[in-house]
Amino acid sequence: MAVSRKIQKALEGASWIRKMFEEGDRLKQMYGPRKVFDFSLGNPIAEPPEEFFEELKRVSHNPIPGMCRYMSNSGYEETRRSIASMLSEETSLSFTGEQIIMSTGAAGGLNIALKSILDPGDEVITPSPYFVEYRFYVDNHGGVLKLVETRNDFSLDLEAIEAAIGKMTKAILVNSPHNPTGVVYSEESLIQLGEILARKSEQYGKPICLLCDEPYKKIVYDDLEIPDVFSVYDHCIAINSYSKDLSIPGERIGYVAISPLAEGKEKLADAMAFSNRTLGFVNAPALMQRLVGKLMHVSVDISEYQEKRDLLYNALADFGYSMVKPMGAFYLFPRCPIDDDVAFVRALQAKNILTVPGRGFGKPGHIRIAYCVERWVIENSLDGFRELAIEYGKR
Ligand SMILES: Cc1ncc(COP(=O)(O)O)c(C=O)c1O
């Protein structure tokens, strides 16, 4: 049976991340898993925290009647209330469960949010480099993704964002801490972004939505505080997930939070519940909702990621690679010593090191290294990075 032309085209340009992951599997079969250093996927190797398993045991030993049935498309009220009270503590606003929709991870959350706000041809602006799935998610709902380059340090280029906003702009989609660069946007830049959006919303006579994709919100380093996005702009929707901070990406659980100050927040919440149903998610996984509702302040040990960041960043800096020091998430995005990022990825691959070319994230000339791997992978890859730095004249 024929695959649609649209999907065929998408498959031809298939994700670099998947390509490199498959290449990793091939190399592991050839050389053995301990000889391959696979930094291609943001699939955390950390096990979920103890508390997750304790809660899992507690729920399975004390089954609640009907706990595996369908529920409201927004999710369990109890879980939504827990998230709302956590957000009320974290922000200056007062959230209720009505503004929370449980989702199948951040990916599901982004899709229900985009489905709920986009009309055909509406534009969504995102800073580039960017998480490449955004292109597909926006397209899923008839929107058009518009990229705006960031500055050299990957901070927001606010003038460029302002210039890119037009009458078709429905939303700005920002991700902080950021995949693939590890940057965290400063409070000052987010406040200015909020001011621009307020101005532009007034100019075009409709609220432009600020979509904040925050699956790495708890993974920040050096005691950095993540700015509260809800305080910078009223028409704000945050998308969050437990994939990374509880290390449970296979369980597909996250949520969408609509600002209590957003115009039309009740209709938006209804639209998202409807979209959860009609996109076929129906509701977020029931068991996971029960669990995360009790794990609001739990996360994996972030210090382990920070140690890995330090090990990799310090070594690569010492070898002469130029890069921005990640402030959060678990990605490093160095500049390649040669212009051609694909050629550099191939050179690393010849040393059994798997990374992803920056062009897969809209930024050629760089590579993405996902360091959510075991420490030995980083340690044993360093010789290869050093040898190539020497070969390409960085040392
Ligand atoms: C920036 C970003 N957004 C969204 C997602 C999707 O996360 P989830 O597994 O929660 O769907 C990812 C996953 O890697 C991500 O990096």
The ligand as an ORCA input file, in Angstrom:
! r2SCAN-3c Opt
* xyz 0 1
  C      13.120     19.852     23.587
  C      12.295     18.620     23.710
  N      10.963     18.742     23.711
  C      10.170     17.662     23.804
  C      10.696     16.399     23.905
  C       9.769     15.226     23.998
  O       9.802     14.713     25.306
  P       8.821     13.573     25.807
  O       9.596     12.310     25.903
  O       8.389     14.014     27.157
  O       7.703     13.477     24.866
  C      12.094     16.215     23.894
  C      12.676     14.873     23.947
  O      13.845     14.650     23.775
  C      12.909     17.372     23.817
  O      14.244     17.288     23.806
*
